[in-house]
């Protein structure tokens, strides 16, 4: 759970943010101060959604003249900007108004918040270079339901009342993708909360909405605990080893949401036709009835240990699928397969898990796979080998790119699809300041030419072959001055 200081108000709440391609910065708990008079913070309901130009409309033109459906896609490479009109249900900071326009997208890219028509949200904004008010997932904006612990504290700050030192929501959750999108997380109401440091003890309880508040907590490092139902454990959704202690200063107002995850576990192996575990395999877990090939599930990876594991799984009926997208993957060259080893969803065997149960030793058996061939790639240098890391890559004309496996010094091996053509390339990221003396004074001193940051070998095209194993050689050019210029 990533936390970020919200810039539009000075009270440093630790705000949860969605983890997508966007990454939000993390800030430690700080002192609680007044809401900024320059910020705009409000509780509001979305009344209209429009796609708008990337710059403000000309004088006299309405942004609505360029409106489009929020579901429309941009034809260009830039991320579209959306304008959301809100009815202001409650104001915390900013001008007194009944409606307000908030923009998101554009340069914000994946950090843009996607509001839904008719939804109620707690909105934090910042002013963009174009003078518009923008909101992103890193600003702390969230649904009103997810803000039910924060809203009372914003009211207290606005009205000059006493603010909680530590507050948040305790809720029961499942791992990502095991519930339908936007499914609400049920709160854990009426559970006791304990905050302990070396010297102090604080106790409270959650209300019926899972909200707790602790007041007048002294500065220090604290461990958080709660008496949650049996066969559940406290964590943060993106952690796997429980809660970490946190440190707060004097006068803090720290938002700390906690999740209670089930303790069930499903563990097994993906076996090839020879009955041995695959060295590389990815599998996904779905609740029965929720599987679709275009929607990701709860993901797990099987590596060199030959096992996959799904932890924090609650009771229910599940299916496991290997290669959900049915991709042509030369590293795991097998089509989509459901547990225990069938191609059709209708034939999949549901896995029944009881509360807190551990199911071990499941075997997902794969049958005949996609034809492949092996290719070995040797790399060598025209002169002495310079210092630097080597990367060898195979680019496929269709299907996934294979992963290189280093089997000996300067020797790599690929598994390739027989039906695909590949371009094999290699490069070396050099460390010019550490060039050895044997490469020659000119290259080392840079007296007549500069040592490049990267040295590339001419690529080689590989087509289908009947051989089960073939080998090619990629040769790096010498670091002689004339050849340096041609390799850049």
C-alpha positions as CSV (number, residue, x, y, z in Angstrom):
1,X,0.0,0.0,0.0
2,X,1.8,3.1,-1.2
3,X,1.3,6.3,0.8
4,X,1.9,9.9,-0.4
5,X,1.8,13.3,1.2
6,X,-1.2,15.2,-0.3
7,X,0.1,18.6,-1.6
8,X,-3.2,20.5,-1.5
9,X,-3.4,20.4,2.3
10,X,-0.7,20.7,4.9
11,X,-1.9,18.0,7.2
12,X,0.3,15.0,6.4
13,X,-2.1,12.1,6.0
14,X,-0.6,8.9,4.7
15,X,-3.0,8.3,1.8
16,X,-3.4,5.0,0.0
17,X,-2.9,5.0,-3.7
18,X,-3.8,2.5,-6.5
19,X,-0.8,0.6,-7.8
20,X,-1.0,0.5,-11.5
21,X,1.6,1.4,-14.1
22,X,1.7,4.7,-12.1
23,X,3.9,4.8,-9.0
24,X,3.2,7.3,-6.2
25,X,5.9,8.5,-3.9
26,X,6.0,7.5,-0.2
27,X,6.2,9.8,2.7
28,X,6.6,9.1,6.4
29,X,3.9,10.3,9.0
30,X,4.3,14.0,9.7
31,X,2.8,16.7,12.0
32,X,-0.9,17.7,11.5
33,X,-1.4,21.2,10.4
34,X,-4.3,23.3,8.9
35,X,-5.8,22.8,5.5
36,X,-4.1,24.9,2.9
37,X,-6.1,27.9,1.8
38,X,-4.7,27.4,-1.7
39,X,-6.0,23.8,-2.1
40,X,-9.3,22.6,-3.3
41,X,-10.7,19.6,-1.4
42,X,-14.3,18.5,-1.5
43,X,-16.8,15.6,-1.3
44,X,-18.7,15.6,-4.5
45,X,-20.9,13.6,-7.0
46,X,-20.0,13.3,-10.7
47,X,-22.8,14.8,-12.8
48,X,-21.1,14.9,-16.3
49,X,-18.1,13.5,-18.1
50,X,-16.5,14.8,-21.3
51,X,-13.3,14.3,-23.2
52,X,-11.7,17.6,-23.9
53,X,-8.7,19.1,-25.9
54,X,-5.3,19.0,-24.3
55,X,-5.3,22.8,-23.9
56,X,-8.0,25.1,-22.8
57,X,-10.6,26.0,-25.4
58,X,-10.5,29.4,-27.2
59,X,-12.2,32.4,-25.6
60,X,-16.0,32.1,-26.0
61,X,-15.9,28.3,-26.6
62,X,-17.2,25.8,-24.2
63,X,-15.2,22.8,-23.2
64,X,-18.4,20.9,-23.8
65,X,-18.1,21.7,-27.5
66,X,-15.3,19.2,-27.8
67,X,-17.1,16.7,-25.6
68,X,-17.1,12.9,-26.3
69,X,-17.9,9.8,-24.4
70,X,-15.6,9.0,-21.5
71,X,-15.3,5.5,-23.0
72,X,-13.9,6.8,-26.3
73,X,-10.3,6.1,-27.2
74,X,-7.8,8.6,-28.3
75,X,-6.6,8.1,-31.9
76,X,-3.2,9.7,-31.2
77,X,-0.4,8.6,-29.0
78,X,-1.1,11.1,-26.2
79,X,-3.3,10.2,-23.3
80,X,-6.8,11.9,-23.5
81,X,-7.9,14.4,-20.9
82,X,-11.3,14.1,-19.3
83,X,-13.3,16.8,-17.6
84,X,-15.5,15.7,-14.7
85,X,-18.2,18.1,-13.5
86,X,-19.0,17.6,-9.8
87,X,-21.8,18.7,-7.6
88,X,-20.1,19.8,-4.4
89,X,-21.7,17.9,-1.5
90,X,-19.3,19.2,1.2
91,X,-16.4,21.6,1.0
92,X,-13.2,21.2,3.0
93,X,-10.9,23.7,1.3
94,X,-11.2,26.0,-1.6
95,X,-13.8,28.4,-2.9
96,X,-17.5,28.2,-1.9
97,X,-19.3,26.8,-5.0
98,X,-22.0,24.3,-5.8
99,X,-20.3,22.9,-8.9
100,X,-16.6,22.4,-9.9
101,X,-14.8,21.0,-12.9
102,X,-11.8,18.6,-12.3
103,X,-9.6,17.3,-15.1
104,X,-7.4,14.1,-15.2
105,X,-5.3,12.4,-17.8
106,X,-3.0,13.9,-20.3
107,X,0.5,14.3,-18.9
108,X,-0.7,12.4,-15.8
109,X,-0.8,9.3,-18.0
110,X,-1.7,6.2,-16.0
111,X,-1.9,8.3,-12.8
112,X,-5.2,9.8,-14.0
113,X,-8.2,9.0,-11.8
114,X,-11.2,7.5,-13.7
115,X,-14.4,8.8,-12.0
116,X,-17.8,7.2,-12.7
117,X,-21.0,9.1,-13.5
118,X,-23.1,9.4,-10.4
119,X,-20.3,8.3,-8.1
120,X,-19.5,10.2,-4.9
121,X,-15.8,10.9,-4.3
122,X,-13.5,12.7,-1.9
123,X,-11.4,14.8,-4.3
124,X,-8.0,16.3,-3.8
125,X,-6.8,18.6,-6.6
126,X,-3.7,20.5,-7.7
127,X,-3.5,23.3,-10.3
128,X,-1.9,22.4,-13.6
129,X,0.3,24.6,-15.8
130,X,-2.8,25.4,-17.9
131,X,-4.7,26.8,-14.8
132,X,-7.1,23.8,-14.6
133,X,-7.7,21.8,-11.5
134,X,-6.4,18.2,-11.9
135,X,-6.7,15.1,-9.7
136,X,-4.7,11.9,-9.9
137,X,-4.6,8.7,-7.9
138,X,-1.4,10.0,-6.2
139,X,-3.3,13.1,-4.8
140,X,-5.3,10.8,-2.4
141,X,-8.6,11.0,-4.3
142,X,-10.8,8.0,-3.6
143,X,-14.5,6.9,-3.4
144,X,-16.5,8.3,-0.5
145,X,-16.8,4.7,0.9
146,X,-13.0,4.4,1.0
147,X,-12.8,7.9,2.7
148,X,-15.1,7.2,5.6
149,X,-12.3,7.3,8.1
150,X,-10.7,10.4,6.6
151,X,-13.8,12.6,6.1
152,X,-14.4,13.1,9.9
153,X,-10.8,14.2,10.3
154,X,-11.0,16.7,7.4
155,X,-14.1,18.1,9.1
156,X,-12.3,18.4,12.4
157,X,-9.3,20.2,10.7
158,X,-11.7,22.6,8.8
159,X,-13.7,23.4,11.9
160,X,-10.7,23.7,14.3
161,X,-11.6,20.7,16.4
162,X,-9.6,17.8,17.8
163,X,-8.0,15.6,15.2
164,X,-7.2,11.9,15.7
165,X,-3.5,11.0,15.9
166,X,-4.0,7.6,14.1
167,X,-7.1,6.6,12.3
168,X,-8.2,4.3,9.5
169,X,-10.4,1.4,8.3
170,X,-10.1,-2.3,9.1
171,X,-11.6,-4.3,6.3
172,X,-11.8,-7.9,5.1
173,X,-10.3,-8.3,1.7
174,X,-9.3,-10.9,-0.9
175,X,-6.1,-11.0,-2.9
176,X,-6.2,-8.8,-6.1
177,X,-8.4,-10.1,-8.9
178,X,-10.2,-12.7,-6.9
179,X,-13.4,-10.6,-6.7
180,X,-15.2,-8.8,-9.6
181,X,-13.9,-5.3,-10.3
182,X,-15.1,-2.6,-8.0
183,X,-16.5,-5.1,-5.5
184,X,-16.6,-3.4,-2.1
185,X,-14.5,-4.8,0.7
186,X,-16.6,-5.6,3.7
187,X,-15.6,-3.7,6.9
188,X,-14.7,-5.5,10.1
189,X,-16.9,-3.8,12.6
190,X,-16.7,-3.9,16.4
191,X,-13.2,-5.4,16.6
192,X,-10.7,-4.2,19.3
193,X,-7.6,-2.2,18.2
194,X,-4.3,-2.1,20.0
195,X,-1.4,0.3,19.4
196,X,1.7,-0.5,21.4
197,X,5.2,1.1,21.7
198,X,7.9,0.4,24.1
199,X,6.4,2.7,26.7
200,X,2.7,3.3,25.7
201,X,-0.4,1.3,25.1
202,X,-3.5,2.6,23.3
203,X,-6.8,0.8,22.7
204,X,-10.0,1.5,20.9
205,X,-12.5,-0.4,18.6
206,X,-13.9,-0.1,15.1
207,X,-17.4,1.1,14.6
208,X,-19.9,-0.7,12.4
209,X,-18.2,0.7,9.2
210,X,-14.8,-0.6,10.3
211,X,-13.5,2.8,11.2
212,X,-11.2,3.4,14.2
213,X,-9.7,6.6,15.7
214,X,-7.0,7.0,18.3
215,X,-6.5,10.4,19.9
216,X,-3.5,12.0,21.7
217,X,-1.0,9.3,20.8
218,X,2.5,10.1,21.9
219,X,5.4,10.3,19.6
220,X,7.1,6.9,19.1
221,X,7.3,3.7,17.1
222,X,4.2,1.6,17.3
223,X,3.0,-1.9,16.4
224,X,-0.6,-2.2,15.3
225,X,-2.8,-5.2,16.2
226,X,-6.4,-6.1,16.2
227,X,-8.6,-9.1,17.3
228,X,-9.8,-10.2,13.9
229,X,-11.9,-13.4,13.3
230,X,-10.2,-16.8,13.4
231,X,-8.3,-17.9,10.2
232,X,-7.6,-14.3,9.2
233,X,-4.4,-12.3,9.6
234,X,-3.7,-8.6,9.5
235,X,-1.6,-7.2,6.6
236,X,-1.5,-4.5,4.0
237,X,-2.8,-5.8,0.7
238,X,0.5,-5.5,-1.1
239,X,2.6,-7.1,1.7
240,X,3.0,-10.8,2.4
241,X,4.7,-10.8,5.8
242,X,2.3,-8.9,8.1
243,X,2.3,-5.4,9.4
244,X,5.4,-3.3,9.9
245,X,5.9,-1.0,12.9
246,X,5.5,2.8,12.1
247,X,6.9,5.9,13.7
248,X,4.9,9.0,14.3
249,X,5.9,12.5,15.6
250,X,4.2,14.6,18.2
251,X,0.9,16.0,16.8
252,X,0.6,13.6,14.0
253,X,-2.6,12.8,12.1
254,X,-1.8,9.5,10.4
255,X,-4.2,7.5,8.2
256,X,-3.5,3.8,8.5
257,X,-5.8,1.4,6.7
258,X,-5.4,-2.3,7.5
259,X,-6.6,-5.3,5.7
260,X,-7.5,-8.7,7.2
261,X,-6.8,-11.5,4.6
262,X,-7.8,-15.1,4.9
263,X,-5.1,-17.7,5.6
264,X,-6.0,-20.3,3.1
265,X,-3.3,-21.6,0.7
266,X,-3.2,-23.5,-2.6
267,X,0.1,-25.0,-3.7
268,X,1.0,-27.2,-6.6
269,X,3.1,-27.8,-9.7
270,X,2.7,-27.4,-13.5
271,X,4.0,-30.6,-15.0
272,X,5.1,-31.1,-18.6
273,X,4.2,-34.2,-20.7
274,X,7.3,-36.0,-19.2
275,X,5.8,-35.6,-15.7
276,X,8.5,-33.1,-14.6
277,X,7.8,-29.6,-13.3
278,X,8.2,-26.8,-15.9
279,X,11.1,-24.5,-15.0
280,X,9.0,-21.5,-16.1
281,X,5.2,-21.3,-15.9
282,X,2.6,-18.8,-14.9
283,X,-0.9,-19.7,-13.6
284,X,-3.9,-17.8,-12.5
285,X,-6.6,-18.4,-10.0
286,X,-10.3,-17.5,-10.5
287,X,-13.5,-18.0,-8.5
288,X,-15.8,-20.4,-10.3
289,X,-18.0,-18.4,-12.6
290,X,-15.7,-15.4,-12.8
291,X,-13.2,-16.6,-15.4
292,X,-12.9,-14.8,-18.8
293,X,-9.8,-15.1,-21.0
294,X,-9.5,-11.3,-21.3
295,X,-9.5,-10.5,-17.6
296,X,-6.5,-11.3,-15.3
297,X,-6.8,-13.5,-12.3
298,X,-4.8,-13.9,-9.1
299,X,-1.4,-14.7,-10.5
300,X,1.4,-17.0,-9.4
301,X,4.7,-18.0,-11.0
302,X,6.5,-21.3,-11.0
303,X,10.3,-21.1,-11.2
304,X,13.2,-23.3,-10.7
305,X,11.8,-24.8,-7.5
306,X,9.0,-26.3,-9.6
307,X,6.0,-25.1,-7.6
308,X,3.5,-22.3,-7.5
309,X,1.6,-21.0,-4.5
310,X,-1.5,-18.9,-4.0
311,X,-1.6,-17.5,-0.4
312,X,-4.3,-15.6,1.5
313,X,-7.1,-17.4,-0.3
314,X,-10.5,-17.5,1.3
315,X,-13.0,-20.3,1.3
316,X,-14.8,-20.9,-2.0
317,X,-14.7,-22.8,-5.3
318,X,-11.8,-22.0,-7.7
319,X,-10.3,-22.9,-11.0
320,X,-6.6,-22.7,-12.0
321,X,-5.6,-21.9,-15.6
322,X,-2.2,-22.1,-17.2
323,X,-1.5,-19.7,-20.1
324,X,-4.8,-17.8,-19.8
325,X,-4.2,-15.7,-23.0
326,X,-3.2,-18.9,-25.0
327,X,-0.1,-17.1,-26.1
328,X,2.7,-18.6,-28.2
329,X,5.4,-18.7,-25.5
330,X,8.5,-20.6,-26.5
331,X,9.6,-20.6,-22.8
332,X,6.5,-22.5,-21.8
333,X,5.3,-23.9,-25.2
334,X,1.9,-25.3,-24.2
335,X,-1.6,-24.0,-25.0
336,X,-4.1,-22.8,-22.4
337,X,-4.8,-25.6,-19.9
338,X,-7.2,-25.8,-16.9
339,X,-6.6,-27.8,-13.8
340,X,-6.2,-30.8,-13.7
341,X,-5.1,-30.9,-17.3
342,X,-7.9,-30.1,-19.7
343,X,-8.3,-27.6,-22.6
344,X,-11.9,-26.6,-22.2
345,X,-13.3,-24.6,-19.3
346,X,-16.4,-26.9,-19.1
347,X,-14.1,-29.8,-18.2
348,X,-12.1,-27.9,-15.5
349,X,-12.2,-29.4,-12.1
350,X,-13.2,-26.9,-9.4
351,X,-10.9,-26.7,-6.3
352,X,-12.9,-26.5,-3.1
353,X,-11.2,-24.6,-0.3
354,X,-12.5,-24.4,3.3
355,X,-11.7,-21.5,5.5
356,X,-8.1,-21.5,6.5
357,X,-7.4,-24.7,4.7
358,X,-4.1,-25.5,3.0
359,X,-4.3,-27.6,-0.2
360,X,-0.9,-28.9,-1.2
361,X,0.5,-31.0,-4.0
362,X,-1.9,-30.1,-6.7
363,X,-0.7,-31.2,-10.2
364,X,-1.7,-29.4,-13.4
365,X,-0.6,-31.8,-16.2
366,X,0.1,-30.5,-19.7
367,X,-0.2,-32.6,-22.8
368,X,1.5,-32.2,-26.2
369,X,2.9,-28.7,-26.7
370,X,3.8,-26.3,-29.5
371,X,6.8,-27.6,-31.6
372,X,10.1,-25.9,-30.6
373,X,13.8,-26.0,-31.5
374,X,16.9,-25.1,-29.6
375,X,19.4,-22.4,-30.6
376,X,22.7,-21.8,-29.0
377,X,24.3,-18.4,-29.3
378,X,28.0,-17.8,-28.7
379,X,29.3,-14.3,-28.3
380,X,33.0,-13.3,-29.0
381,X,35.0,-10.2,-29.5
382,X,37.3,-9.1,-32.4
383,X,39.8,-7.9,-29.9
384,X,40.2,-8.1,-26.2
385,X,36.9,-8.3,-24.3
386,X,36.2,-5.0,-22.5
387,X,34.5,-4.7,-19.1
388,X,30.7,-4.6,-19.1
389,X,27.5,-6.6,-18.9
390,X,26.4,-8.6,-22.0
391,X,22.7,-8.9,-23.1
392,X,21.6,-11.4,-25.7
393,X,18.0,-11.1,-27.1
394,X,15.8,-12.9,-29.6
395,X,13.1,-10.9,-31.3
396,X,10.2,-13.0,-32.7
397,X,8.2,-12.1,-35.8
398,X,5.2,-13.6,-34.0
399,X,4.5,-15.0,-30.6
400,X,6.4,-14.1,-27.4
401,X,10.1,-13.4,-27.3
402,X,12.1,-16.2,-25.7
403,X,14.3,-15.8,-22.6
404,X,18.0,-16.4,-22.9
405,X,19.6,-19.0,-20.6
406,X,23.3,-18.7,-19.9
407,X,24.8,-22.2,-20.0
408,X,28.5,-21.4,-20.1
409,X,30.8,-18.3,-20.3
410,X,29.8,-16.4,-23.5
411,X,27.3,-19.2,-24.4
412,X,23.5,-18.8,-24.3
413,X,20.6,-21.0,-25.2
414,X,17.1,-20.2,-26.5
415,X,14.0,-22.3,-27.0
416,X,12.4,-21.1,-30.2
417,X,9.1,-21.8,-31.9
418,X,9.5,-23.8,-35.1
419,X,6.9,-21.7,-36.8
420,X,8.6,-18.3,-36.0
421,X,11.5,-16.4,-37.4
422,X,13.8,-14.5,-35.0
423,X,16.4,-11.8,-35.1
424,X,19.2,-12.5,-32.6
425,X,21.1,-9.6,-31.3
426,X,23.6,-8.9,-28.5
427,X,25.0,-5.7,-26.9
428,X,27.4,-4.9,-24.1
429,X,27.0,-2.0,-21.8
430,X,30.6,-0.7,-21.3
431,X,32.3,0.9,-18.3
432,X,34.7,3.4,-20.1
433,X,36.4,4.5,-16.9
434,X,37.4,1.0,-16.1
435,X,38.9,0.1,-19.6
436,X,42.0,-2.2,-19.0
437,X,45.4,-1.0,-20.2
438,X,45.6,-3.8,-22.8
439,X,42.9,-2.2,-24.9
440,X,45.3,0.5,-26.0
441,X,46.1,4.0,-24.8
442,X,43.9,5.8,-27.3
443,X,40.8,3.9,-26.3
444,X,41.6,4.1,-22.6
445,X,42.5,7.8,-22.5
446,X,40.0,8.9,-25.2
447,X,42.8,11.0,-26.8
448,X,41.5,10.5,-30.4
449,X,38.0,8.9,-29.9
450,X,35.6,8.2,-27.1
451,X,34.8,4.8,-25.7
452,X,31.0,4.2,-26.4
453,X,28.6,3.5,-23.6
454,X,27.3,0.4,-25.6
455,X,28.9,-2.0,-28.0
456,X,26.6,-3.9,-30.4
457,X,27.2,-7.0,-32.4
458,X,25.6,-7.2,-35.9
459,X,22.3,-9.1,-35.6
460,X,21.7,-12.4,-37.2
461,X,18.3,-13.6,-38.7
462,X,17.3,-17.2,-37.9
463,X,14.6,-19.1,-39.8
464,X,13.0,-22.5,-39.2
465,X,15.3,-25.4,-39.5
466,X,14.9,-29.2,-39.2
467,X,17.8,-29.5,-36.8
468,X,17.0,-30.0,-33.1
469,X,19.9,-27.9,-32.1
470,X,21.8,-25.2,-34.0
471,X,24.4,-22.7,-33.1
472,X,25.3,-19.2,-34.3
473,X,28.0,-16.8,-33.3
474,X,27.6,-13.0,-32.7
475,X,30.9,-11.0,-32.9
476,X,31.4,-7.7,-31.2
477,X,33.7,-5.2,-33.1
478,X,37.0,-4.2,-31.8
479,X,37.4,-1.1,-29.7
480,X,39.9,0.4,-32.2
481,X,39.1,4.1,-32.8
482,X,37.9,3.7,-36.4
483,X,35.6,0.8,-35.3
484,X,34.3,2.7,-32.4
485,X,32.8,5.3,-34.6
486,X,31.1,2.7,-36.8
487,X,29.6,0.9,-33.8
488,X,27.8,3.9,-32.3
